Structure formats: C-alpha cells, structure tokens
Amino acid sequence: MSVLVLAVAHGAVPPVNEGGPIAAADPELVAAPAEVDTGPLYAASTTLDRIGRIVAPVMIDGQGPFRFIVDTGANRSVLTTRLATRLGLAASVDRSLTLNGVTGSTMVFTVNVTTLRTGDLVQESLTLPLLESVMGGADGILGVHGFAGQRITVNFDKDSITIARSRNQAAPNGYYTVPARLRFGRLMVVDGRVGGIPVKAVIDTGAQRTLGNMALRDALLRKRRFRGEIQATSVIGVSEHEQFADYMATPTIRLGGISITDVAAVYGDIEVFRLWDLEEHPALLIGMDVLGTLSTLVIDYRRKELQILP
C-alpha cells in the first residue's frame, strides 16, 4: 500500500509539496515533480527558502552510484523510469502495483533488479516500482525494506550520510535520545507533545512538510493553542481529487528533550493517517521541514531510537 501526498496551496498560502512515499504496510512509495537540485550532494539542511533532503549513493546491479532520496516512511524502494531506461531494465506490465494515494489510487509498472547496495545495506532479487520522477530530480527513492539492524547517520552540517550495521552504540555525548516503536515492522513512531497535547509522531524523511491529523487539529483548537491565522489549502493525491486542509502555525513540538518551534503544518483528514491506523488520536507526521533543522540525525533500527544533535 503506497501513498502520494501532494499539497497545493490556495489563496495566499505558499505551495506545499509532499514528495515522499508515506505508507503503511506493503509497498509504499511516492512521487513529486522533478526539479533541478543544485544544493548539497547528500544531506541538504532546511533553510528559509527550501526544504532539506537526505540523499544516499546507491548502486544498482553494479552500476552507479545513483542518487536516491532516503524515505523512512516508505517500505519499498523506487526507481525512476529515466534510471530504468539507463540501466536497460524493461518494465513488467504483468507485475504492476497499486499506488494508493491521499485521495485515490493508480497503477504503476515494476522492474526486476538483481542487487541494490548502499553502505552496509545489500538487497537482492528485488521487484521495484517505477515512477516518472521523484523529488529533487533524484534517481529513485530508498525505502526502509531491509533496514532492520541498520543505523542511518545524517550530518547536515558536513553534508554526509552513513548507512551501516548498528553495533548497538549509545548516543554520543551531547546528543538527545528519543525512544521509538516500529509499526508495520519498519515505520518509526515516537511519543511527543504538540502544545502540551500527547501525540504519536511518525518520522518521515521522505515528506517535505509536517502533517497533522484532524484529531490533533481539533484538540489544539479546543485548547486554543494555535497562533495566528488559519489559512485554507488543499491536498491533491495521485487521483488528482482535491482534499481541503488547513495551514497553521503550530505550537511547540516536543520530542523527548527536544523542543521545536516556528513550524507551520498542514492539518486535515489525510488518508495516510488512516493507512497507518493513526486517525483516532492526535498524530503528527514529522517531515524534513523539521528534521532538516537538526545538526545530526541518527536513526538506529536495532536500538529503536533516534539520536539527535540539535
């Protein structure tokens, strides 16, 4: 089951593009319009005028390296049709997959890959979905299938990423530790608070923007925790049907000992929360607009925790 989240603003609200695969159990992937990426090669931090991203060098069938967006909300990796053509991989019409989006679904073709390698992660005999393009003009999306026991270290200050087998190492001095649970085997969820309200927060490096569900929106409105004007926007999925949402300045987000301020999130009845069974209680999807403000982010799947250097 896969999700495409693409939020398009109305009125004075600036466009919000969610270009990462966000999904629940089996295959999850997502696309966004291609763009020219002239920023850092591997770990672009968030700035005032752009949302950061995490890119890993990936070898496909011994060729590469190619630039893949690291997406902790996607279980399955994805290739662009451009890369498949370059590698001489023929699309399989018989083994297509359904891409379930925010407001609908679509079918995508697949290709067979012998090996995918990045860092200590090696996967073999894969059937990977094809998308016309992904965010940042990258060659594909690296989902978390096979990440059990792995440790991802992203240093935004030094523009570096390391994917290595976890040795169960504790956080270095000066880092904050945030315990997590793995839903559906790989989806990393942490406990947090937004404006004092307890939330389940999904860590999604493939999402450009932070999203909140209706349960969190309503709880914040009841407690009058929002600041400033609530602006109308909409969410458009792969079916191109619009879904209305609210763009709001969000109260302080707390994850463990970390406090995050000055975040504007999109709140709505967004399908991804139903896919993840997170619609009944306040929940938040933490995107790169927040994660990209950190100095270093460590995601340790063996220890089931985040290690954060603000």
C-alpha positions in Angstrom: 0.0 0.0 0.0 1.6 3.3 -1.1 0.8 6.9 -0.7 1.5 10.1 -2.6 1.0 13.3 -0.7 0.9 16.5 -2.8 -0.5 19.6 -1.1 -1.2 22.5 -3.4 -2.0 25.9 -1.8 -4.9 28.1 -2.5 -5.1 31.8 -1.9 -2.2 33.4 -0.1 -0.8 30.1 1.2 2.5 29.1 -0.4 2.6 25.7 -2.2 3.4 22.8 -0.1 4.7 19.7 -2.0 4.8 16.4 -0.2 7.0 14.3 -2.4 7.9 11.3 -0.2 6.5 7.8 -0.1 4.4 7.6 3.0 2.8 4.3 3.5 1.6 1.7 6.0 2.5 -1.9 5.3 3.4 -3.2 1.9 4.9 -1.5 -0.9 4.9 2.2 -0.2 6.2 4.9 -2.5 5.6 8.4 -3.7 6.4 10.8 -6.4 6.8 14.5 -6.8 7.5 16.7 -9.8 11.2 16.7 -10.9 13.2 19.8 -10.1 16.8 20.8 -10.6 18.8 20.2 -7.4 21.8 22.5 -7.1 22.2 22.1 -3.3 24.5 19.8 -1.3 25.0 16.3 -2.6 23.8 14.1 0.2 22.4 16.0 3.2 20.7 19.3 2.4 19.5 21.1 5.6 16.4 23.2 5.7 16.8 26.9 5.0 14.3 29.7 4.8 13.8 29.2 1.0 14.0 25.5 0.6 13.3 22.2 2.4 16.3 19.9 3.0 16.5 16.3 1.9 18.6 13.2 2.6 20.2 11.5 -0.4 22.1 8.2 -0.4 24.5 6.9 -3.1 23.0 3.7 -4.3 24.5 1.0 -6.6 22.0 -0.9 -8.9 23.2 -4.1 -10.5 26.8 -3.0 -10.0 26.3 0.4 -11.7 26.2 3.8 -10.2 26.3 5.3 -7.7 22.9 6.9 -8.2 21.2 9.5 -6.0 18.3 8.1 -4.0 16.1 10.0 -1.6 16.1 8.3 1.8 12.5 7.8 2.9 11.8 6.4 6.3 8.1 6.4 5.5 8.4 4.1 2.5 8.8 0.3 2.9 9.8 -0.3 -0.7 12.4 1.4 -2.9 11.5 3.1 -6.2 13.3 3.7 -9.5 12.6 6.5 -11.9 11.7 5.5 -15.5 14.8 7.5 -16.5 17.1 5.3 -14.4 15.4 2.1 -15.6 16.0 3.1 -19.2 19.6 4.0 -18.5 20.1 0.5 -16.9 18.3 -1.3 -19.7 15.6 -2.6 -17.3 12.4 -3.5 -19.1 9.1 -2.6 -17.3 6.9 -5.5 -16.3 3.3 -4.9 -17.2 2.2 -8.2 -15.7 3.7 -7.3 -12.2 2.2 -3.8 -11.8 1.3 -2.4 -8.3 -1.5 -0.3 -7.0 -0.3 3.1 -5.7 -2.8 4.2 -3.0 -2.7 8.0 -2.6 -4.2 10.6 -0.3 -7.5 10.8 -2.4 -7.3 7.8 -4.7 -5.0 5.2 -6.4 -3.2 4.4 -9.6 -1.3 1.5 -11.1 2.5 1.6 -11.6 4.7 -0.7 -13.5 7.7 -2.5 -12.0 11.2 -3.7 -12.9 13.3 -6.5 -11.6 16.7 -5.6 -10.0 19.4 -8.2 -9.1 21.2 -6.2 -6.4 20.7 -2.8 -4.6 23.6 -1.7 -2.5 24.3 1.3 -0.3 26.7 1.3 2.7 26.3 -1.9 4.6 22.8 -2.5 3.1 22.6 -5.1 0.4 19.3 -6.3 -1.1 19.0 -8.9 -3.8 16.3 -10.1 -6.3 14.0 -7.1 -5.9 10.9 -6.1 -7.8 10.8 -2.3 -7.7 8.0 0.1 -8.8 8.6 2.8 -11.4 7.8 6.4 -11.2 8.3 9.1 -13.8 10.1 11.4 -11.4 10.8 11.9 -7.7 11.6 15.0 -5.7 14.8 16.8 -6.2 15.4 15.2 -9.6 16.8 12.2 -7.8 17.2 8.8 -9.5 15.0 7.0 -7.1 13.7 6.5 -3.5 15.4 4.4 -0.9 12.7 2.8 1.3 13.4 1.1 4.6 12.9 -2.5 3.4 15.9 -4.4 4.7 16.8 -1.7 7.3 16.4 -4.0 10.2 19.5 -3.8 12.3 20.8 -0.8 10.4 21.9 2.6 11.6 21.5 5.8 9.5 23.6 8.8 10.4 22.9 12.1 8.7 25.2 15.0 9.4 23.6 18.1 7.9 26.5 20.4 8.8 29.0 18.2 6.9 26.7 17.1 4.2 27.2 13.4 4.8 25.2 10.2 5.3 26.3 6.8 6.6 24.3 3.6 6.4 25.9 0.9 8.5 25.0 -2.1 10.6 24.2 -1.0 14.1 26.6 -2.0 16.8 24.1 -1.1 19.4 26.1 2.0 20.2 24.6 4.6 22.6 24.2 8.2 21.7 27.4 10.3 21.8 27.9 13.0 24.4 25.7 16.0 23.8 23.0 14.1 21.8 19.4 13.6 22.8 17.9 10.2 22.7 14.2 9.7 21.7 12.9 6.1 22.1 10.7 4.8 19.2 8.4 1.9 18.2 8.4 0.2 14.9 4.9 -0.1 13.4 4.3 -2.4 10.5 7.9 -3.7 11.1 9.7 -0.5 9.9 7.7 2.7 10.4 9.4 4.7 13.2 6.9 6.3 15.7 7.9 8.3 18.7 5.9 9.8 21.6 5.7 13.6 21.6 3.6 16.6 22.6 2.3 19.5 20.5 1.1 22.4 22.5 1.1 20.1 25.5 -1.2 17.5 23.8 0.3 14.0 23.7 0.8 12.8 20.1 2.1 9.8 18.1 4.8 11.3 15.8 5.9 9.4 12.6 9.5 10.2 11.5 9.3 10.5 7.7 12.4 11.8 5.9 10.6 11.5 2.6 8.0 14.1 3.4 8.9 17.7 2.8 6.3 19.1 5.2 4.9 18.2 8.6 1.3 17.0 8.6 -1.2 16.7 11.4 -4.4 14.7 11.6 -7.9 16.0 12.4 -7.8 14.7 16.0 -4.7 16.8 16.7 -6.2 19.9 14.9 -9.4 19.7 16.9 -7.6 19.2 20.2 -5.4 22.2 19.5 -8.5 24.3 18.6 -10.3 23.3 21.7 -7.4 24.4 23.9 -6.8 27.5 21.7 -3.2 26.5 21.2 -2.8 27.8 17.6 -1.1 31.1 16.9 -2.0 33.4 14.1 -4.4 32.9 11.2 -5.7 29.6 9.9 -5.3 29.5 6.1 -7.1 27.3 3.7 -5.1 24.9 1.4 -5.8 21.6 -0.2 -4.2 18.2 -0.7 -4.1 16.6 -4.1 -3.3 12.9 -4.4 -2.5 10.6 -7.3 -6.1 10.6 -8.4 -5.9 14.4 -8.7 -9.0 14.9 -6.5 -8.6 17.7 -4.0 -8.9 17.4 -0.3 -9.3 20.5 1.8 -6.9 21.2 4.7 -5.7 23.9 7.0 -2.2 25.5 7.0 -1.4 26.6 10.6 1.4 28.0 12.7 1.8 25.1 15.1 2.6 25.3 18.9 5.9 24.0 20.2 6.6 20.3 19.3 8.4 18.3 21.9 10.1 15.0 21.1 11.9 13.7 24.2 14.2 16.5 25.4 13.9 18.4 22.1 11.7 21.4 21.6 10.8 22.5 18.1 9.3 25.9 17.5 8.2 28.0 14.5 6.7 25.2 12.5 3.7 25.6 10.1 2.0 22.3 9.5 -0.8 21.2 7.2 -3.8 19.7 9.1 -6.6 17.7 7.5 -8.5 14.4 7.1 -5.5 13.0 5.3 -5.6 9.4 4.1 -2.1 8.5 5.2 -3.3 8.6 8.9 -6.0 6.1 8.1 -3.5 3.9 6.3 -1.3 3.9 9.4 -4.2 3.5 11.8 -3.4 6.9 13.4 -6.6 8.8 12.7 -8.5 8.3 16.1 -6.0 10.0 18.3 -3.7 13.1 17.8 -0.9 12.2 15.4 1.8 14.1 13.5 4.0 13.2 10.6 7.4 14.9 11.1 8.8 15.9 7.7 12.0 17.4 6.5 10.9 21.0 7.4 11.6 19.9 11.0 14.3 17.2 10.6 16.3 19.3 8.3 16.9 21.9 11.0 19.0 19.5 13.1 22.8 19.3 13.1 22.9 15.5 13.1 20.2 12.9 13.0 20.8 9.2 13.8 18.1 6.6 13.2 19.0 3.3 14.8 16.6 0.5 13.9 18.3 -2.0 16.1 18.0 0.1 19.2 14.7 1.6 18.1 15.6 5.1 18.8 16.5 8.5 17.4 19.8 10.1 18.5 19.6 13.9 17.8 22.2 16.7 17.9 20.2 19.9 17.7 
